[in-house]
Amino acid sequence: MRDQVMPGLQAALAQAQEMQQKLMEAQAALAAAEVHGQAGGGLVQVTMKGSGEVVGIRIDPKVVNPDDIETLQDLIVGALADSARQFTILAQTHLGPLAGQAPGIPEA
C-alpha cells in the first residue's frame, strides 16, 4: 500500500514544483512590465513599473492653470488610480491562470 501512496505524492510534489516555477516566471514578468494610466482624456499620463514605482508623469501644458491647481491635482490622482487599475488587470492576466492549476484551491 505504501508503494501506491508514493507515486501519488511524487506526482503532487512535481506538480507543486512546476506551479512554483510558473509563479516565479509570472512574478518576474510583472516586475519587468510597465503600465500606463491616464486622466482627462490623456491630458495627464502616468507610467508605473510592475513594482508599483512611478517612473514618469506627463502633463499637457494646456491643463496647467495657476488659478486652478485643484483640477490638475485631481487629474494626477486620477491618472495614478488608472495606472493601479491597469496593473491589477495585468497581474490578473499573468497570475489568474495559475490559480486554476492549484489542486484543492478553488478559483476566485
Biopython code that builds the backbone (N, CA, C, O; Angstrom):
import numpy as np
from Bio.PDB.StructureBuilder import StructureBuilder

atoms = [
    (1, "MET", "N", (0.822, -1.186, 0.000)),
    (1, "MET", "CA", (0.000, 0.000, 0.000)),
    (1, "MET", "C", (0.872, 1.258, 0.000)),
    (1, "MET", "O", (0.523, 2.261, -0.622)),
    (2, "ARG", "N", (1.988, 1.199, 0.688)),
    (2, "ARG", "CA", (2.892, 2.347, 0.726)),
    (2, "ARG", "C", (3.380, 2.690, -0.680)),
    (2, "ARG", "O", (3.547, 3.865, -1.006)),
    (3, "ASP", "N", (3.607, 1.688, -1.504)),
    (3, "ASP", "CA", (4.053, 1.918, -2.878)),
    (3, "ASP", "C", (2.992, 2.650, -3.694)),
    (3, "ASP", "O", (3.322, 3.395, -4.617)),
    (4, "GLN", "N", (1.718, 2.440, -3.356)),
    (4, "GLN", "CA", (0.644, 3.116, -4.078)),
    (4, "GLN", "C", (0.549, 4.590, -3.674)),
    (4, "GLN", "O", (0.155, 5.428, -4.486)),
    (5, "VAL", "N", (0.900, 4.909, -2.444)),
    (5, "VAL", "CA", (0.825, 6.282, -1.966)),
    (5, "VAL", "C", (1.977, 7.116, -2.524)),
    (5, "VAL", "O", (1.775, 8.272, -2.895)),
    (6, "MET", "N", (3.156, 6.559, -2.586)),
    (6, "MET", "CA", (4.341, 7.304, -3.002)),
    (6, "MET", "C", (4.245, 7.876, -4.419)),
    (6, "MET", "O", (4.611, 9.035, -4.611)),
    (7, "PRO", "N", (3.773, 7.126, -5.419)),
    (7, "PRO", "CA", (3.671, 7.732, -6.754)),
    (7, "PRO", "C", (2.736, 8.945, -6.765)),
    (7, "PRO", "O", (3.009, 9.935, -7.444)),
    (8, "GLY", "N", (1.650, 8.869, -6.023)),
    (8, "GLY", "CA", (0.728, 10.000, -5.939)),
    (8, "GLY", "C", (1.374, 11.200, -5.278)),
    (8, "GLY", "O", (1.181, 12.336, -5.712)),
    (9, "LEU", "N", (2.137, 10.948, -4.232)),
    (9, "LEU", "CA", (2.834, 12.015, -3.528)),
    (9, "LEU", "C", (3.906, 12.636, -4.420)),
    (9, "LEU", "O", (4.069, 13.855, -4.454)),
    (10, "GLN", "N", (4.625, 11.792, -5.131)),
    (10, "GLN", "CA", (5.659, 12.292, -6.036)),
    (10, "GLN", "C", (5.050, 13.144, -7.150)),
    (10, "GLN", "O", (5.606, 14.173, -7.533)),
    (11, "ALA", "N", (3.917, 12.707, -7.655)),
    (11, "ALA", "CA", (3.244, 13.470, -8.708)),
    (11, "ALA", "C", (2.780, 14.825, -8.170)),
    (11, "ALA", "O", (2.892, 15.843, -8.854)),
    (12, "ALA", "N", (2.261, 14.830, -6.946)),
    (12, "ALA", "CA", (1.809, 16.081, -6.341)),
    (12, "ALA", "C", (2.984, 17.031, -6.111)),
    (12, "ALA", "O", (2.866, 18.235, -6.338)),
    (13, "LEU", "N", (4.112, 16.489, -5.663)),
    (13, "LEU", "CA", (5.303, 17.314, -5.454)),
    (13, "LEU", "C", (5.816, 17.885, -6.775)),
    (13, "LEU", "O", (6.204, 19.051, -6.846)),
    (14, "ALA", "N", (5.814, 17.062, -7.810)),
    (14, "ALA", "CA", (6.257, 17.527, -9.128)),
    (14, "ALA", "C", (5.339, 18.637, -9.637)),
    (14, "ALA", "O", (5.801, 19.622, -10.213)),
    (15, "GLN", "N", (4.042, 18.467, -9.419)),
    (15, "GLN", "CA", (3.083, 19.489, -9.850)),
    (15, "GLN", "C", (3.295, 20.787, -9.059)),
    (15, "GLN", "O", (3.222, 21.879, -9.624)),
    (16, "ALA", "N", (3.555, 20.665, -7.766)),
    (16, "ALA", "CA", (3.797, 21.848, -6.937)),
    (16, "ALA", "C", (5.060, 22.580, -7.392)),
    (16, "ALA", "O", (5.082, 23.810, -7.430)),
    (17, "GLN", "N", (6.097, 21.841, -7.733)),
    (17, "GLN", "CA", (7.332, 22.466, -8.210)),
    (17, "GLN", "C", (7.106, 23.178, -9.544)),
    (17, "GLN", "O", (7.633, 24.267, -9.773)),
    (18, "GLU", "N", (6.327, 22.560, -10.409)),
    (18, "GLU", "CA", (6.022, 23.173, -11.702)),
    (18, "GLU", "C", (5.224, 24.468, -11.504)),
    (18, "GLU", "O", (5.484, 25.471, -12.169)),
    (19, "MET", "N", (4.253, 24.436, -10.586)),
    (19, "MET", "CA", (3.459, 25.633, -10.305)),
    (19, "MET", "C", (4.327, 26.741, -9.716)),
    (19, "MET", "O", (4.161, 27.915, -10.045)),
    (20, "GLN", "N", (5.258, 26.352, -8.837)),
    (20, "GLN", "CA", (6.151, 27.338, -8.237)),
    (20, "GLN", "C", (7.000, 28.009, -9.320)),
    (20, "GLN", "O", (7.201, 29.223, -9.291)),
    (21, "GLN", "N", (7.490, 27.226, -10.263)),
    (21, "GLN", "CA", (8.291, 27.775, -11.362)),
    (21, "GLN", "C", (7.460, 28.742, -12.209)),
    (21, "GLN", "O", (7.932, 29.821, -12.569)),
    (22, "LYS", "N", (6.224, 28.350, -12.525)),
    (22, "LYS", "CA", (5.353, 29.217, -13.319)),
    (22, "LYS", "C", (5.035, 30.508, -12.568)),
    (22, "LYS", "O", (4.978, 31.581, -13.170)),
    (23, "LEU", "N", (4.828, 30.407, -11.260)),
    (23, "LEU", "CA", (4.551, 31.585, -10.451)),
    (23, "LEU", "C", (5.745, 32.532, -10.445)),
    (23, "LEU", "O", (5.580, 33.746, -10.571)),
    (24, "MET", "N", (6.934, 31.986, -10.302)),
    (24, "MET", "CA", (8.144, 32.810, -10.312)),
    (24, "MET", "C", (8.315, 33.509, -11.660)),
    (24, "MET", "O", (8.715, 34.672, -11.712)),
    (25, "GLU", "N", (8.014, 32.804, -12.744)),
    (25, "GLU", "CA", (8.108, 33.404, -14.078)),
    (25, "GLU", "C", (7.088, 34.531, -14.242)),
    (25, "GLU", "O", (7.399, 35.584, -14.798)),
    (26, "ALA", "N", (5.866, 34.299, -13.753)),
    (26, "ALA", "CA", (4.825, 35.321, -13.849)),
    (26, "ALA", "C", (5.190, 36.545, -13.012)),
    (26, "ALA", "O", (4.973, 37.677, -13.445)),
    (27, "GLN", "N", (5.738, 36.330, -11.824)),
    (27, "GLN", "CA", (6.150, 37.447, -10.976)),
    (27, "GLN", "C", (7.276, 38.247, -11.625)),
    (27, "GLN", "O", (7.291, 39.475, -11.544)),
    (28, "ALA", "N", (8.211, 37.564, -12.264)),
    (28, "ALA", "CA", (9.305, 38.255, -12.955)),
    (28, "ALA", "C", (8.761, 39.082, -14.119)),
    (28, "ALA", "O", (9.207, 40.206, -14.349)),
    (29, "ALA", "N", (7.803, 38.527, -14.847)),
    (29, "ALA", "CA", (7.197, 39.264, -15.963)),
    (29, "ALA", "C", (6.477, 40.505, -15.452)),
    (29, "ALA", "O", (6.549, 41.565, -16.074)),
    (30, "LEU", "N", (5.785, 40.381, -14.326)),
    (30, "LEU", "CA", (5.098, 41.537, -13.752)),
    (30, "LEU", "C", (6.086, 42.610, -13.306)),
    (30, "LEU", "O", (5.862, 43.798, -13.540)),
    (31, "ALA", "N", (7.164, 42.200, -12.672)),
    (31, "ALA", "CA", (8.156, 43.159, -12.183)),
    (31, "ALA", "C", (8.794, 43.930, -13.338)),
    (31, "ALA", "O", (9.139, 45.102, -13.183)),
    (32, "ALA", "N", (8.952, 43.288, -14.482)),
    (32, "ALA", "CA", (9.582, 43.924, -15.640)),
    (32, "ALA", "C", (8.603, 44.776, -16.451)),
    (32, "ALA", "O", (9.020, 45.585, -17.281)),
    (33, "ALA", "N", (7.315, 44.596, -16.212)),
    (33, "ALA", "CA", (6.299, 45.275, -17.013)),
    (33, "ALA", "C", (6.137, 46.736, -16.599)),
    (33, "ALA", "O", (6.486, 47.127, -15.485)),
    (34, "GLU", "N", (5.606, 47.520, -17.511)),
    (34, "GLU", "CA", (5.203, 48.891, -17.221)),
    (34, "GLU", "C", (3.747, 49.036, -17.619)),
    (34, "GLU", "O", (3.304, 48.465, -18.615)),
    (35, "VAL", "N", (3.009, 49.800, -16.835)),
    (35, "VAL", "CA", (1.621, 50.099, -17.175)),
    (35, "VAL", "C", (1.484, 51.611, -17.311)),
    (35, "VAL", "O", (2.271, 52.379, -16.756)),
    (36, "HIS", "N", (0.475, 52.012, -18.056)),
    (36, "HIS", "CA", (0.249, 53.431, -18.314)),
    (36, "HIS", "C", (-1.178, 53.775, -17.914)),
    (36, "HIS", "O", (-2.129, 53.107, -18.320)),
    (37, "GLY", "N", (-1.312, 54.809, -17.125)),
    (37, "GLY", "CA", (-2.626, 55.303, -16.736)),
    (37, "GLY", "C", (-2.788, 56.723, -17.240)),
    (37, "GLY", "O", (-1.812, 57.415, -17.529)),
    (38, "GLN", "N", (-4.036, 57.141, -17.339)),
    (38, "GLN", "CA", (-4.284, 58.491, -17.821)),
    (38, "GLN", "C", (-5.555, 59.054, -17.207)),
    (38, "GLN", "O", (-6.389, 58.322, -16.675)),
    (39, "ALA", "N", (-5.679, 60.349, -17.294)),
    (39, "ALA", "CA", (-6.889, 61.038, -16.851)),
    (39, "ALA", "C", (-7.076, 62.264, -17.738)),
    (39, "ALA", "O", (-6.142, 62.748, -18.377)),
    (40, "GLY", "N", (-8.304, 62.743, -17.752)),
    (40, "GLY", "CA", (-8.595, 63.928, -18.558)),
    (40, "GLY", "C", (-8.412, 63.701, -20.038)),
    (40, "GLY", "O", (-7.980, 64.597, -20.762)),
    (41, "GLY", "N", (-8.741, 62.498, -20.493)),
    (41, "GLY", "CA", (-8.591, 62.199, -21.913)),
    (41, "GLY", "C", (-7.150, 62.204, -22.375)),
    (41, "GLY", "O", (-6.863, 62.503, -23.534)),
    (42, "GLY", "N", (-6.232, 61.869, -21.459)),
    (42, "GLY", "CA", (-4.819, 61.802, -21.810)),
    (42, "GLY", "C", (-4.044, 63.073, -21.483)),
    (42, "GLY", "O", (-2.853, 63.165, -21.780)),
    (43, "LEU", "N", (-4.708, 64.053, -20.875)),
    (43, "LEU", "CA", (-4.010, 65.289, -20.518)),
    (43, "LEU", "C", (-2.943, 65.041, -19.454)),
    (43, "LEU", "O", (-1.913, 65.715, -19.426)),
    (44, "VAL", "N", (-3.199, 64.074, -18.585)),
    (44, "VAL", "CA", (-2.210, 63.653, -17.593)),
    (44, "VAL", "C", (-2.005, 62.160, -17.777)),
    (44, "VAL", "O", (-2.966, 61.391, -17.779)),
    (45, "GLN", "N", (-0.745, 61.747, -17.931)),
    (45, "GLN", "CA", (-0.407, 60.337, -18.124)),
    (45, "GLN", "C", (0.654, 59.930, -17.111)),
    (45, "GLN", "O", (1.572, 60.692, -16.808)),
    (46, "VAL", "N", (0.510, 58.714, -16.595)),
    (46, "VAL", "CA", (1.443, 58.182, -15.603)),
    (46, "VAL", "C", (1.976, 56.850, -16.104)),
    (46, "VAL", "O", (1.222, 56.030, -16.627)),
    (47, "THR", "N", (3.275, 56.637, -15.944)),
    (47, "THR", "CA", (3.902, 55.349, -16.247)),
    (47, "THR", "C", (4.379, 54.759, -14.929)),
    (47, "THR", "O", (5.066, 55.418, -14.148)),
    (48, "MET", "N", (3.999, 53.488, -14.691)),
    (48, "MET", "CA", (4.315, 52.815, -13.442)),
    (48, "MET", "C", (4.942, 51.460, -13.737)),
    (48, "MET", "O", (4.481, 50.731, -14.615)),
    (49, "LYS", "N", (5.993, 51.129, -12.998)),
    (49, "LYS", "CA", (6.613, 49.810, -13.108)),
    (49, "LYS", "C", (5.747, 48.777, -12.394)),
    (49, "LYS", "O", (4.893, 49.118, -11.575)),
    (50, "GLY", "N", (5.982, 47.516, -12.718)),
    (50, "GLY", "CA", (5.267, 46.434, -12.064)),
    (50, "GLY", "C", (5.502, 46.389, -10.569)),
    (50, "GLY", "O", (4.702, 45.809, -9.834)),
    (51, "SER", "N", (6.574, 46.987, -10.111)),
    (51, "SER", "CA", (6.870, 47.041, -8.678)),
    (51, "SER", "C", (6.025, 48.094, -7.968)),
    (51, "SER", "O", (6.027, 48.168, -6.739)),
    (52, "GLY", "N", (5.303, 48.908, -8.740)),
    (52, "GLY", "CA", (4.499, 49.973, -8.165)),
    (52, "GLY", "C", (5.189, 51.322, -8.191)),
    (52, "GLY", "O", (4.593, 52.330, -7.812)),
    (53, "GLU", "N", (6.437, 51.356, -8.632)),
    (53, "GLU", "CA", (7.197, 52.603, -8.694)),
    (53, "GLU", "C", (6.727, 53.450, -9.876)),
    (53, "GLU", "O", (6.676, 52.974, -11.010)),
    (54, "VAL", "N", (6.390, 54.695, -9.603)),
    (54, "VAL", "CA", (6.019, 55.628, -10.665)),
    (54, "VAL", "C", (7.307, 56.122, -11.314)),
    (54, "VAL", "O", (8.174, 56.683, -10.644)),
    (55, "VAL", "N", (7.425, 55.908, -12.626)),
    (55, "VAL", "CA", (8.656, 56.273, -13.331)),
    (55, "VAL", "C", (8.466, 57.441, -14.294)),
    (55, "VAL", "O", (9.431, 57.924, -14.887)),
    (56, "GLY", "N", (7.235, 57.891, -14.448)),
    (56, "GLY", "CA", (7.031, 59.023, -15.333)),
    (56, "GLY", "C", (5.648, 59.624, -15.200)),
    (56, "GLY", "O", (4.661, 58.919, -14.986)),
    (57, "ILE", "N", (5.594, 60.931, -15.330)),
    (57, "ILE", "CA", (4.325, 61.655, -15.379)),
    (57, "ILE", "C", (4.446, 62.669, -16.505)),
    (57, "ILE", "O", (5.421, 63.416, -16.584)),
    (58, "ARG", "N", (3.446, 62.686, -17.373)),
    (58, "ARG", "CA", (3.412, 63.669, -18.455)),
    (58, "ARG", "C", (2.151, 64.497, -18.282)),
    (58, "ARG", "O", (1.046, 63.962, -18.187)),
    (59, "ILE", "N", (2.330, 65.802, -18.243)),
    (59, "ILE", "CA", (1.208, 66.725, -18.068)),
    (59, "ILE", "C", (1.162, 67.649, -19.278)),
    (59, "ILE", "O", (2.126, 68.356, -19.569)),
    (60, "ASP", "N", (0.040, 67.636, -19.973)),
    (60, "ASP", "CA", (-0.145, 68.521, -21.118)),
    (60, "ASP", "C", (-0.180, 69.967, -20.608)),
    (60, "ASP", "O", (-0.926, 70.268, -19.676)),
    (61, "PRO", "N", (0.609, 70.858, -21.200)),
    (61, "PRO", "CA", (0.657, 72.248, -20.726)),
    (61, "PRO", "C", (-0.705, 72.946, -20.683)),
    (61, "PRO", "O", (-0.907, 73.849, -19.871)),
    (62, "LYS", "N", (-1.635, 72.541, -21.543)),
    (62, "LYS", "CA", (-2.920, 73.251, -21.555)),
    (62, "LYS", "C", (-3.771, 72.972, -20.317)),
    (62, "LYS", "O", (-4.769, 73.655, -20.090)),
    (63, "VAL", "N", (-3.387, 71.972, -19.510)),
    (63, "VAL", "CA", (-4.139, 71.700, -18.288)),
    (63, "VAL", "C", (-3.542, 72.440, -17.084)),
    (63, "VAL", "O", (-4.116, 72.431, -15.995)),
    (64, "VAL", "N", (-2.393, 73.075, -17.292)),
    (64, "VAL", "CA", (-1.731, 73.792, -16.198)),
    (64, "VAL", "C", (-2.292, 75.213, -16.126)),
    (64, "VAL", "O", (-2.065, 76.040, -17.009)),
    (65, "ASN", "N", (-3.020, 75.462, -15.063)),
    (65, "ASN", "CA", (-3.614, 76.772, -14.837)),
    (65, "ASN", "C", (-3.322, 77.153, -13.387)),
    (65, "ASN", "O", (-3.860, 76.533, -12.469)),
    (66, "PRO", "N", (-2.482, 78.158, -13.167)),
    (66, "PRO", "CA", (-2.128, 78.536, -11.796)),
    (66, "PRO", "C", (-3.335, 78.914, -10.937)),
    (66, "PRO", "O", (-3.271, 78.854, -9.710)),
    (67, "ASP", "N", (-4.428, 79.303, -11.582)),
    (67, "ASP", "CA", (-5.629, 79.674, -10.834)),
    (67, "ASP", "C", (-6.522, 78.475, -10.529)),
    (67, "ASP", "O", (-7.526, 78.612, -9.830)),
    (68, "ASP", "N", (-6.162, 77.301, -11.047)),
    (68, "ASP", "CA", (-6.985, 76.100, -10.826)),
    (68, "ASP", "C", (-6.090, 74.884, -10.596)),
    (68, "ASP", "O", (-6.104, 73.934, -11.379)),
    (69, "ILE", "N", (-5.334, 74.923, -9.542)),
    (69, "ILE", "CA", (-4.423, 73.825, -9.204)),
    (69, "ILE", "C", (-5.201, 72.565, -8.824)),
    (69, "ILE", "O", (-4.725, 71.454, -9.060)),
    (70, "GLU", "N", (-6.384, 72.721, -8.241)),
    (70, "GLU", "CA", (-7.169, 71.556, -7.804)),
    (70, "GLU", "C", (-7.491, 70.618, -8.960)),
    (70, "GLU", "O", (-7.444, 69.399, -8.798)),
    (71, "THR", "N", (-7.813, 71.165, -10.112)),
    (71, "THR", "CA", (-8.114, 70.309, -11.268)),
    (71, "THR", "C", (-6.892, 69.494, -11.659)),
    (71, "THR", "O", (-7.007, 68.297, -11.925)),
    (72, "LEU", "N", (-5.741, 70.116, -11.696)),
    (72, "LEU", "CA", (-4.511, 69.399, -12.024)),
    (72, "LEU", "C", (-4.235, 68.306, -10.993)),
    (72, "LEU", "O", (-3.864, 67.189, -11.352)),
    (73, "GLN", "N", (-4.413, 68.627, -9.725)),
    (73, "GLN", "CA", (-4.213, 67.628, -8.671)),
    (73, "GLN", "C", (-5.163, 66.447, -8.857)),
    (73, "GLN", "O", (-4.756, 65.292, -8.734)),
    (74, "ASP", "N", (-6.424, 66.740, -9.153)),
    (74, "ASP", "CA", (-7.408, 65.675, -9.374)),
    (74, "ASP", "C", (-7.024, 64.802, -10.565)),
    (74, "ASP", "O", (-7.177, 63.581, -10.517)),
    (75, "LEU", "N", (-6.526, 65.422, -11.629)),
    (75, "LEU", "CA", (-6.120, 64.658, -12.809)),
    (75, "LEU", "C", (-4.925, 63.755, -12.500)),
    (75, "LEU", "O", (-4.862, 62.622, -12.976)),
    (76, "ILE", "N", (-3.986, 64.252, -11.711)),
    (76, "ILE", "CA", (-2.827, 63.428, -11.339)),
    (76, "ILE", "C", (-3.277, 62.235, -10.507)),
    (76, "ILE", "O", (-2.844, 61.108, -10.749)),
    (77, "VAL", "N", (-4.141, 62.476, -9.531)),
    (77, "VAL", "CA", (-4.662, 61.378, -8.708)),
    (77, "VAL", "C", (-5.422, 60.381, -9.585)),
    (77, "VAL", "O", (-5.286, 59.170, -9.411)),
    (78, "GLY", "N", (-6.213, 60.886, -10.518)),
    (78, "GLY", "CA", (-6.958, 60.004, -11.417)),
    (78, "GLY", "C", (-6.046, 59.157, -12.290)),
    (78, "GLY", "O", (-6.311, 57.974, -12.506)),
    (79, "ALA", "N", (-4.974, 59.755, -12.789)),
    (79, "ALA", "CA", (-4.029, 59.010, -13.629)),
    (79, "ALA", "C", (-3.297, 57.950, -12.812)),
    (79, "ALA", "O", (-3.051, 56.848, -13.303)),
    (80, "LEU", "N", (-2.950, 58.275, -11.572)),
    (80, "LEU", "CA", (-2.317, 57.277, -10.696)),
    (80, "LEU", "C", (-3.272, 56.121, -10.409)),
    (80, "LEU", "O", (-2.869, 54.958, -10.432)),
    (81, "ALA", "N", (-4.526, 56.440, -10.142)),
    (81, "ALA", "CA", (-5.520, 55.395, -9.886)),
    (81, "ALA", "C", (-5.715, 54.519, -11.120)),
    (81, "ALA", "O", (-5.854, 53.302, -11.002)),
    (82, "ASP", "N", (-5.726, 55.132, -12.300)),
    (82, "ASP", "CA", (-5.865, 54.362, -13.536)),
    (82, "ASP", "C", (-4.669, 53.440, -13.736)),
    (82, "ASP", "O", (-4.833, 52.304, -14.180)),
    (83, "SER", "N", (-3.466, 53.913, -13.414)),
    (83, "SER", "CA", (-2.275, 53.058, -13.504)),
    (83, "SER", "C", (-2.402, 51.860, -12.572)),
    (83, "SER", "O", (-2.064, 50.738, -12.948)),
    (84, "ALA", "N", (-2.887, 52.095, -11.364)),
    (84, "ALA", "CA", (-3.070, 50.997, -10.409)),
    (84, "ALA", "C", (-4.081, 49.986, -10.944)),
    (84, "ALA", "O", (-3.885, 48.779, -10.800)),
    (85, "ARG", "N", (-5.164, 50.471, -11.562)),
    (85, "ARG", "CA", (-6.157, 49.557, -12.164)),
    (85, "ARG", "C", (-5.531, 48.752, -13.300)),
    (85, "ARG", "O", (-5.778, 47.553, -13.426)),
    (86, "GLN", "N", (-4.723, 49.413, -14.122)),
    (86, "GLN", "CA", (-4.071, 48.716, -15.234)),
    (86, "GLN", "C", (-3.131, 47.628, -14.711)),
    (86, "GLN", "O", (-3.037, 46.548, -15.293)),
    (87, "PHE", "N", (-2.440, 47.920, -13.612)),
    (87, "PHE", "CA", (-1.550, 46.921, -13.023)),
    (87, "PHE", "C", (-2.351, 45.739, -12.489)),
    (87, "PHE", "O", (-1.938, 44.591, -12.654)),
    (88, "THR", "N", (-3.487, 46.002, -11.853)),
    (88, "THR", "CA", (-4.329, 44.918, -11.342)),
    (88, "THR", "C", (-4.778, 44.011, -12.480)),
    (88, "THR", "O", (-4.766, 42.788, -12.342)),
    (89, "ILE", "N", (-5.168, 44.598, -13.592)),
    (89, "ILE", "CA", (-5.576, 43.810, -14.764)),
    (89, "ILE", "C", (-4.405, 42.979, -15.272)),
    (89, "ILE", "O", (-4.567, 41.802, -15.591)),
    (90, "LEU", "N", (-3.232, 43.588, -15.347)),
    (90, "LEU", "CA", (-2.038, 42.874, -15.806)),
    (90, "LEU", "C", (-1.706, 41.713, -14.869)),
    (90, "LEU", "O", (-1.381, 40.618, -15.328)),
    (91, "ALA", "N", (-1.787, 41.947, -13.563)),
    (91, "ALA", "CA", (-1.491, 40.897, -12.586)),
    (91, "ALA", "C", (-2.487, 39.753, -12.705)),
    (91, "ALA", "O", (-2.097, 38.587, -12.632)),
    (92, "GLN", "N", (-3.763, 40.067, -12.887)),
    (92, "GLN", "CA", (-4.768, 39.016, -13.052)),
    (92, "GLN", "C", (-4.515, 38.210, -14.319)),
    (92, "GLN", "O", (-4.737, 37.000, -14.344)),
    (93, "THR", "N", (-4.054, 38.874, -15.360)),
    (93, "THR", "CA", (-3.749, 38.185, -16.611)),
    (93, "THR", "C", (-2.604, 37.197, -16.427)),
    (93, "THR", "O", (-2.656, 36.074, -16.926)),
    (94, "HIS", "N", (-1.564, 37.628, -15.702)),
    (94, "HIS", "CA", (-0.393, 36.764, -15.505)),
    (94, "HIS", "C", (-0.605, 35.707, -14.424)),
    (94, "HIS", "O", (-0.173, 34.565, -14.580)),
    (95, "LEU", "N", (-1.258, 36.077, -13.343)),
    (95, "LEU", "CA", (-1.364, 35.176, -12.194)),
    (95, "LEU", "C", (-2.685, 34.415, -12.140)),
    (95, "LEU", "O", (-2.753, 33.342, -11.540)),
    (96, "GLY", "N", (-3.723, 34.949, -12.753)),
    (96, "GLY", "CA", (-5.038, 34.314, -12.713)),
    (96, "GLY", "C", (-5.054, 32.874, -13.187)),
    (96, "GLY", "O", (-5.632, 32.021, -12.514)),
    (97, "PRO", "N", (-4.437, 32.573, -14.329)),
    (97, "PRO", "CA", (-4.446, 31.185, -14.806)),
    (97, "PRO", "C", (-3.771, 30.216, -13.835)),
    (97, "PRO", "O", (-4.119, 29.036, -13.803)),
    (98, "LEU", "N", (-2.821, 30.694, -13.054)),
    (98, "LEU", "CA", (-2.136, 29.814, -12.104)),
    (98, "LEU", "C", (-3.053, 29.401, -10.960)),
    (98, "LEU", "O", (-2.886, 28.317, -10.400)),
    (99, "ALA", "N", (-4.015, 30.242, -10.606)),
    (99, "ALA", "CA", (-4.934, 29.908, -9.518)),
    (99, "ALA", "C", (-5.768, 28.680, -9.868)),
    (99, "ALA", "O", (-6.094, 27.879, -8.993)),
    (100, "GLY", "N", (-6.112, 28.532, -11.137)),
    (100, "GLY", "CA", (-6.909, 27.390, -11.562)),
    (100, "GLY", "C", (-6.132, 26.092, -11.592)),
    (100, "GLY", "O", (-6.730, 25.021, -11.701)),
    (101, "GLN", "N", (-4.802, 26.161, -11.499)),
    (101, "GLN", "CA", (-3.979, 24.960, -11.551)),
    (101, "GLN", "C", (-3.681, 24.396, -10.171)),
    (101, "GLN", "O", (-3.184, 23.276, -10.055)),
    (102, "ALA", "N", (-3.975, 25.153, -9.130)),
    (102, "ALA", "CA", (-3.638, 24.699, -7.786)),
    (102, "ALA", "C", (-4.633, 23.646, -7.324)),
    (102, "ALA", "O", (-5.828, 23.927, -7.232)),
    (103, "PRO", "N", (-4.160, 22.441, -7.033)),
    (103, "PRO", "CA", (-5.075, 21.400, -6.585)),
    (103, "PRO", "C", (-5.658, 21.754, -5.227)),
    (103, "PRO", "O", (-4.936, 22.141, -4.308)),
    (104, "GLY", "N", (-6.970, 21.617, -5.114)),
    (104, "GLY", "CA", (-7.629, 21.854, -3.845)),
    (104, "GLY", "C", (-7.881, 23.314, -3.537)),
    (104, "GLY", "O", (-8.414, 23.637, -2.475)),
    (105, "ILE", "N", (-7.506, 24.216, -4.455)),
    (105, "ILE", "CA", (-7.739, 25.640, -4.242)),
    (105, "ILE", "C", (-8.759, 26.099, -5.276)),
    (105, "ILE", "O", (-8.490, 26.063, -6.477)),
    (106, "PRO", "N", (-9.929, 26.531, -4.810)),
    (106, "PRO", "CA", (-10.961, 26.944, -5.770)),
    (106, "PRO", "C", (-10.575, 28.239, -6.466)),
    (106, "PRO", "O", (-9.895, 29.089, -5.893)),
    (107, "GLU", "N", (-11.022, 28.377, -7.715)),
    (107, "GLU", "CA", (-10.767, 29.609, -8.462)),
    (107, "GLU", "C", (-11.655, 30.706, -7.909)),
    (107, "GLU", "O", (-12.761, 30.445, -7.436)),
    (108, "ALA", "N", (-11.164, 31.936, -7.970)),
    (108, "ALA", "CA", (-11.926, 33.086, -7.457)),
    (108, "ALA", "C", (-13.024, 33.459, -8.425)),
    (108, "ALA", "O", (-13.775, 34.401, -8.173)),
]
sb = StructureBuilder()
sb.init_structure("model")
sb.init_model(0)
sb.init_chain("A")
sb.init_seg("    ")
for serial, (resi, resn, name, xyz) in enumerate(atoms, 1):
    if name == "N":
        sb.init_residue(resn, " ", resi, " ")
    sb.init_atom(name, np.array(xyz, "f"), 0.0, 1.0, " ", f" {name:<3s}", serial, name[0])
structure = sb.get_structure()
